[in-house]
Amino acid sequence: MVAALYQFRAVADPAGLRERLLALGEAGGLCGTLIVASEGINGTVAGSRSGIDALHAALLAEGFAGLEYKESGASAQPFKRFKVRLKREIVTLGVPVAPEREVGQYVEAGDWNALIDAEDVVVIDTRNRYEVKAGTFRGAVDPGIESFRDFPAWLDEHAEELRGKRVAMFCTGGIRCEKSTSLLRQRGYQDVFHLRGGILQYLEDVPEEQSRWDGECFVFDGRVTVGHGLREGAAVMCHSCGWPLGEAERAHALFEEGVSCEHCHARTTPEQKAAFRERQRHFDRQGPEGCGA
């Protein structure tokens, strides 16, 4: 069982919360990563039904009553170990915003098609370039960013193009849109919307025959991608650069498992490739390490 979760909520003692969650996760045999900051919590974890339920109950007891929480399945443990990290932001935008006070209007998955089909709506994918490559909504604008902290600069460059338009934004589970829509509202945009629960909620709720989604949705775990109904996708991750690779890319002459693909082959040195090959040989001999192995 895989649980993705987040909530923006003031945390008085992030370090103390980290220690409690770390002990709980290790006792419950969980794998994955939780991020704790003074602004809230974010993360994806996997484990048994009892372990996931214990974490969920603990977060509710800690005061995260408004938790955005999504469960899905996995055929194998998609993480190698359990980590709880302390950070300044639970999702890094790099500029001050206030998602706990002001965000765009939430749009339920069942109402999303009608919104993005409207001619006066600009649909923006707030995710990173390699995530968009795996799949996106038809007609969505791809900012081409390498990381979420690049989004404010993209907005600066395209601000006038969005003036007077209704802006609909989406991301994997919804957390990045809490900040991106807050940023737009902060900069004076009035008609700003975002998909509640993100792409994952849409793929779970909207029948495939009614879908405006093309491709698969990149997820940050060993499943790599998921499709409609949150079924595990077909992509394989390049362990050198992180790109989700389809069947044709895995057949490319520059693809070498664990070492390189056509997107990163030219960016790594022969020494790095040799180290990657040794890592892959070790993996092939020993199998995956860590919790759930």
C-alpha positions as CSV (number, residue, x, y, z in Angstrom):
1,M,0.0,0.0,0.0
2,V,1.3,3.5,-1.0
3,A,0.1,6.6,0.7
4,A,0.8,10.1,-0.6
5,L,0.0,13.0,1.7
6,Y,0.5,16.7,2.5
7,Q,-0.9,19.6,4.5
8,F,0.1,23.2,5.0
9,R,-0.2,23.8,8.7
10,A,2.0,25.6,11.2
11,V,4.3,23.2,13.0
12,A,5.8,24.6,16.2
13,D,8.5,22.0,16.7
14,P,9.4,20.4,13.3
15,A,12.4,18.6,14.9
16,G,10.3,17.0,17.5
17,L,7.7,15.9,15.0
18,R,10.5,14.4,12.8
19,E,11.7,12.2,15.7
20,R,8.2,11.0,16.5
21,L,7.5,10.1,12.9
22,L,10.9,8.5,12.4
23,A,10.3,6.2,15.4
24,L,6.8,5.4,14.2
25,G,7.8,4.6,10.7
26,E,10.7,2.4,11.7
27,A,8.5,0.5,14.2
28,G,5.8,0.0,11.5
29,G,8.2,-1.2,8.8
30,L,7.4,1.8,6.5
31,C,9.5,2.8,3.5
32,G,9.5,6.2,1.7
33,T,10.1,9.8,2.6
34,L,8.3,12.3,4.7
35,I,9.3,16.0,4.7
36,V,8.6,18.1,7.7
37,A,9.0,21.9,7.9
38,S,7.5,24.7,9.9
39,E,4.9,25.1,7.2
40,G,3.6,21.5,7.3
41,I,4.2,18.0,6.1
42,N,4.6,16.3,2.7
43,G,5.6,12.8,1.5
44,T,4.9,9.4,0.1
45,V,5.3,6.2,2.1
46,A,4.6,2.5,1.5
47,G,4.0,-0.4,3.8
48,S,1.5,-2.8,5.3
49,R,-2.1,-1.9,5.9
50,S,-1.4,-1.7,9.7
51,G,1.7,0.4,9.2
52,I,0.0,2.9,6.9
53,D,-3.0,3.1,9.2
54,A,-0.8,3.8,12.2
55,L,0.9,6.7,10.4
56,H,-2.4,8.2,9.3
57,A,-3.8,8.0,12.8
58,A,-0.6,9.5,14.3
59,L,-0.8,12.5,11.9
60,L,-4.4,13.1,12.8
61,A,-3.4,13.0,16.4
62,E,-0.7,15.6,15.7
63,G,-3.4,18.0,14.4
64,F,-3.2,17.3,10.6
65,A,-7.0,17.1,10.3
66,G,-7.0,18.7,6.9
67,L,-4.5,16.2,5.4
68,E,-4.7,15.7,1.6
69,Y,-4.3,11.9,1.6
70,K,-4.3,9.4,-1.3
71,E,-3.7,5.7,-1.3
72,S,-2.8,3.5,-4.2
73,G,-1.4,0.0,-4.8
74,A,2.0,-1.3,-5.8
75,S,3.1,-4.8,-6.9
76,A,6.4,-4.5,-5.0
77,Q,7.9,-2.2,-2.4
78,P,8.6,1.0,-4.3
79,F,11.1,2.5,-1.8
80,K,14.4,1.2,-0.4
81,R,14.4,2.9,3.0
82,F,12.5,5.2,5.4
83,K,13.5,8.8,5.8
84,V,12.0,11.8,7.6
85,R,13.7,15.0,6.5
86,L,13.7,18.5,8.0
87,K,13.5,21.3,5.4
88,R,12.6,24.9,5.1
89,E,9.7,24.2,2.7
90,I,7.7,21.0,2.3
91,V,7.8,21.7,-1.5
92,T,10.5,24.2,-2.6
93,L,9.3,27.2,-4.6
94,G,12.0,29.5,-3.2
95,V,9.8,32.7,-2.9
96,P,7.5,33.5,0.0
97,V,3.8,32.6,-0.5
98,A,1.0,31.9,1.9
99,P,-0.9,28.7,0.8
100,E,-2.5,28.3,4.2
101,R,-4.3,31.6,3.7
102,E,-4.8,32.2,0.0
103,V,-4.8,29.8,-2.9
104,G,-6.7,29.4,-6.2
105,Q,-10.2,27.9,-6.4
106,Y,-10.3,24.1,-6.0
107,V,-11.8,22.1,-8.9
108,E,-13.0,18.6,-8.3
109,A,-11.8,15.9,-10.7
110,G,-15.3,15.4,-12.1
111,D,-15.5,19.1,-13.0
112,W,-12.0,19.5,-14.5
113,N,-12.9,18.6,-18.1
114,A,-15.5,21.3,-18.4
115,L,-13.1,23.9,-17.1
116,I,-10.1,23.0,-19.3
117,D,-12.3,22.7,-22.4
118,A,-13.3,26.4,-22.1
119,E,-11.7,28.6,-24.7
120,D,-10.8,31.4,-22.2
121,V,-8.8,29.1,-19.9
122,V,-5.1,28.6,-20.0
123,V,-4.1,25.3,-18.6
124,I,-0.6,25.1,-17.0
125,D,1.4,22.0,-16.0
126,T,3.5,23.0,-13.0
127,R,5.6,19.9,-13.0
128,N,9.2,19.4,-14.1
129,R,10.2,18.8,-17.7
130,Y,10.8,15.0,-17.3
131,E,7.5,14.6,-15.5
132,V,5.6,16.3,-18.4
133,K,7.4,14.0,-20.8
134,A,5.6,11.0,-19.3
135,G,2.2,12.4,-19.8
136,T,0.0,15.6,-19.4
137,F,-3.4,17.0,-20.2
138,R,-4.1,17.8,-23.8
139,G,-3.4,21.4,-24.7
140,A,-1.6,22.2,-21.4
141,V,1.2,24.7,-21.4
142,D,4.6,23.1,-20.4
143,P,6.8,25.7,-18.8
144,G,9.8,23.5,-19.5
145,I,11.2,23.9,-16.0
146,E,13.9,21.7,-14.5
147,S,12.6,22.2,-10.9
148,F,9.7,23.8,-9.2
149,R,11.8,26.7,-8.0
150,D,12.2,27.7,-11.6
151,F,8.4,28.4,-11.9
152,P,8.4,32.0,-10.5
153,A,11.0,33.1,-13.2
154,W,8.8,31.4,-15.9
155,L,5.8,33.4,-14.6
156,D,7.8,36.6,-14.7
157,E,8.5,36.0,-18.4
158,H,4.9,35.1,-19.3
159,A,3.0,37.3,-16.9
160,E,1.3,39.5,-19.6
161,E,0.2,36.5,-21.6
162,L,-1.9,35.3,-18.7
163,R,-3.5,38.7,-17.9
164,G,-7.3,38.7,-18.3
165,K,-7.3,34.9,-18.7
166,R,-8.7,32.2,-16.4
167,V,-5.7,30.1,-15.3
168,A,-6.1,26.4,-14.4
169,M,-3.1,24.6,-12.9
170,F,-2.3,21.0,-12.0
171,C,0.4,18.8,-10.6
172,T,0.8,15.2,-9.4
173,G,-1.0,15.3,-6.1
174,G,-1.9,18.9,-5.6
175,I,0.8,20.3,-3.4
176,R,2.8,22.3,-5.9
177,C,-0.5,24.0,-7.1
178,E,-1.1,25.1,-3.5
179,K,2.0,27.3,-3.9
180,S,1.8,28.2,-7.6
181,T,-1.8,29.4,-7.3
182,S,-1.0,31.3,-4.1
183,L,1.8,33.0,-6.0
184,L,-0.5,34.0,-8.9
185,R,-3.1,35.3,-6.4
186,Q,-0.3,37.2,-4.6
187,R,0.6,38.8,-7.9
188,G,-2.9,40.0,-8.7
189,Y,-4.4,37.3,-10.8
190,Q,-8.1,36.8,-9.9
191,D,-9.4,33.8,-11.8
192,V,-7.0,31.0,-10.7
193,F,-8.0,27.4,-10.3
194,H,-6.3,24.1,-9.5
195,L,-7.2,20.4,-9.6
196,R,-8.0,19.1,-6.1
197,G,-6.0,16.0,-5.4
198,G,-3.9,16.5,-8.6
199,I,-3.5,14.2,-11.5
200,L,-3.7,11.1,-9.2
201,Q,-7.2,12.0,-8.1
202,Y,-8.2,12.6,-11.7
203,L,-6.9,9.3,-12.9
204,E,-8.7,7.6,-10.1
205,D,-12.0,9.3,-10.5
206,V,-12.5,10.1,-14.2
207,P,-13.4,7.1,-16.5
208,E,-10.7,6.6,-19.2
209,E,-13.1,7.0,-22.0
210,Q,-13.9,10.6,-20.7
211,S,-10.3,11.5,-20.0
212,R,-8.4,14.5,-21.3
213,W,-5.1,12.9,-20.1
214,D,-2.5,11.6,-22.5
215,G,0.2,9.2,-21.4
216,E,1.1,8.2,-17.9
217,C,1.7,10.1,-14.6
218,F,5.2,10.2,-13.3
219,V,5.5,9.3,-9.6
220,F,8.5,9.6,-7.3
221,D,8.9,6.0,-6.4
222,G,9.9,2.6,-7.9
223,R,6.6,2.4,-9.9
224,V,7.9,5.3,-12.1
225,T,4.5,6.0,-13.6
226,V,0.8,5.2,-13.1
227,G,-2.1,5.3,-15.5
228,H,-5.9,5.4,-15.3
229,G,-7.2,3.7,-12.2
230,L,-3.8,4.3,-10.7
231,R,-2.6,1.1,-12.3
232,E,1.2,0.8,-12.5
233,G,2.6,2.2,-15.8
234,A,5.0,0.8,-18.3
235,A,7.8,3.3,-18.0
236,V,11.3,2.4,-16.6
237,M,13.4,5.1,-14.9
238,C,16.9,5.9,-16.1
239,H,19.0,5.6,-12.9
240,S,21.5,8.1,-14.2
241,C,19.2,11.0,-15.0
242,G,15.8,10.1,-13.7
243,W,13.9,10.3,-17.1
244,P,10.9,7.9,-17.5
245,L,11.8,5.7,-20.5
246,G,9.3,4.1,-22.8
247,E,9.8,1.0,-24.9
248,A,11.4,2.8,-27.8
249,E,13.8,4.7,-25.6
250,R,14.9,1.5,-23.9
251,A,15.6,0.1,-27.4
252,H,17.8,3.1,-28.3
253,A,21.5,2.4,-28.8
254,L,22.5,4.8,-26.0
255,F,20.4,3.1,-23.4
256,E,22.4,0.9,-20.9
257,E,20.5,-0.2,-17.9
258,G,21.6,1.6,-14.8
259,V,24.2,3.6,-16.8
260,S,22.7,6.0,-19.4
261,C,20.0,6.8,-21.9
262,E,19.7,9.1,-24.9
263,H,18.8,12.0,-22.7
264,C,21.9,11.8,-20.5
265,H,24.6,9.8,-22.3
266,A,26.5,12.9,-23.4
267,R,26.4,14.5,-19.9
268,T,28.4,11.9,-18.0
269,T,32.1,11.1,-18.2
270,P,33.5,7.6,-18.9
271,E,34.6,7.5,-15.2
272,Q,31.0,8.2,-14.1
273,K,29.6,5.5,-16.5
274,A,32.1,3.0,-15.1
275,A,30.9,3.8,-11.6
276,F,27.3,3.4,-12.7
277,R,28.1,0.0,-14.3
278,E,29.7,-1.2,-11.1
279,R,26.6,0.0,-9.1
280,Q,24.4,-1.9,-11.5
281,R,26.5,-5.1,-11.3
282,H,26.2,-4.9,-7.5
283,F,22.4,-4.4,-7.8
284,D,22.1,-7.4,-10.1
285,R,24.1,-9.6,-7.7
286,Q,22.6,-8.5,-4.5
287,G,19.1,-7.3,-5.4
288,P,17.5,-4.2,-3.8
289,E,18.6,-3.3,-0.3
290,G,16.8,-1.6,2.6
291,C,13.2,-2.0,4.0
292,G,10.9,-4.2,2.0
293,A,13.8,-6.0,0.2
